[in-house]
């Protein structure tokens, strides 16, 4: 058998949610829970009835239109096959063997995954007990050996936001270090540093249409940076990373901005209702700016996830990870879906471990990931 590189052989196992999700209330993957705009579905049907499948993608018209939507120039935007592909592209472009990535802990696992595949190493800066990322620790860790920093904002799985002042401090302190600000959940937080890409030449911002836009199956992401930096990344990218159907649906989706905005508003209202219900049950949760809530149910969390699944509702369970097994990440859906979930949770309230929210996150001071999660 042909052996892979040592970096690949040593990768920990990825633990995706179980399959068989059709027909269930899917609150486990932070997807849009009601569907994309109907106009997008009609566009997809028209495209499938044409000769689109026989032709390679053409990007320039789509790049111009989508750059206008995001308020950037066309040479400041790069299409990617979801944000995962954007993260891989950063590693392909900038990471040599032994280079170091700096990330919070816990955070989205794909940063460390692709860093490891590239033969790099990862340094963790752990969240405080109040779920604030200590910017002073990041600044202290910013040695010349740090090649890049990845910051999901809002963070996954905690849902927490970093203040813009902290992000600005990091960007200024590390002019020779690439800083990725992953804004996958921007539509729910409303907070962005996208206008900063020309102010900070080391800044890369990513977005996706997999969340609020409801196009997860089409795998469409976006990379933003100043034109000179993005040109380097474009040279390391595949020729056709995004398919024609995804671009056609994206062009229609941005015309339905009101639909997306109303969906995001509904999610924020449902998130408030869910958090109030958790307060009433005495269950600690992280303050979220995303379309999910990170909840500490205690040692019975895997059992609660199992019982919810039996009732047709899926939530994200990390029972395989001893550092996260007390937590469930719950995607926030529509008002009807959230009230259904609250009713189900109340049936299992006797299993929940009550806790002081100020003490619930203490273990993050020593958190060290044992596998990959999404």
Phi, psi and omega in degrees: 000136179286128183274139174283177175298154180301324180299326180283321181297330185269003182294136173290161183286139175276139182241084178286163174299153179297152178277190186077041185268347183299138177082000180252163174281107190268093178247033187243348188231012177059033178276166167293127188264358180241347178109161179285175179300138181303328180298329179290321178297318179296321177299317179298319179295319178297318181296321181290336179274354178262198182260025185299324186290344181267354186244144172292153181297149170241125193258335195297313181298317179294320180298317180297314183292317182285328174297319177298319179299317182277351179079031178233171174275161185297329180278004174254008183232137177227132176283146175220159181277072188079171179292330177305316179296324177295319179295316178299321180297321176301315179295318180297326185275322194240344190261122170258164178306128179092348177296154187247135171258137176249124181221158171289167175222122001273159174204184181301127191285341185293339176299307181291328181299305182290331174298317179293319178301324180283355181088013178270177178241162184232133174250136182257140167243116189275146177296150173287172179294338177267015179061031170257138177279118185288100185298329181295326177291323177296314181297323178294325183281352185281073174274173179294345181280346179282115182277321179204162180235137177242123182229108173281129184219101003295155183280149173243120023256002189282333182080003185276155180254145169268135177298146180299326179299322178292318178298318179298319179298319180294314181298321180287328184282343187229062184296338180259007180248130178289134179241115175267125169249108185270111184254045181302330184251024181305320186297340179262334181267326183075002182258129181215153171243016180306319179297350182276356190297335177266348176276328182237105183292351178261008185264133169237134178240139176238148174224170179213154172258015181279342188259266185298326182283345175072032182242037184302324183293336183273348174055066179240117176236172182222139176243132180236137174194171175298156190301321182293316179294317183293330178298322176297318180291321180299325181292338180262002186266161173293160182289320183233070184285339184236137185275163185296323181294320178299317181292320178299317179291325178296317180297325176285323183299319182290341173286341181257044184299325179297323179298313181295318181297318179294321178296316180297321177297318179296321179295317179298320178294318178294323179299318177297318180295318178296316181295323177296320178294320177295321175302315181296330179273354179074027184258125181287147177211159179277143177293117190253141171245014184245192178263034177206163177230134181262114193240137177260104180266349181093194188294345179270008182304313178300323179293320178297316178300319180296316181292323177297320179299320178297334178269004176092013180241128181256131173231162185276120184243130177248045182301337180284344185254113183299339180278339185239004188293344178276359189241149169235138172258125186244118174292140179265126180251212179288171178301316180298315180295320181294320179292326174297315179298315180301317177299320178294319179297321181297330178292338182248020184299331181293342180272346190279140178269114179289148183204157174282117182305329182288344181249355189292337189251017186301326184293345179293343178294343178235016186296133174220118186295143178250356180191187183253142177218161182223000000 
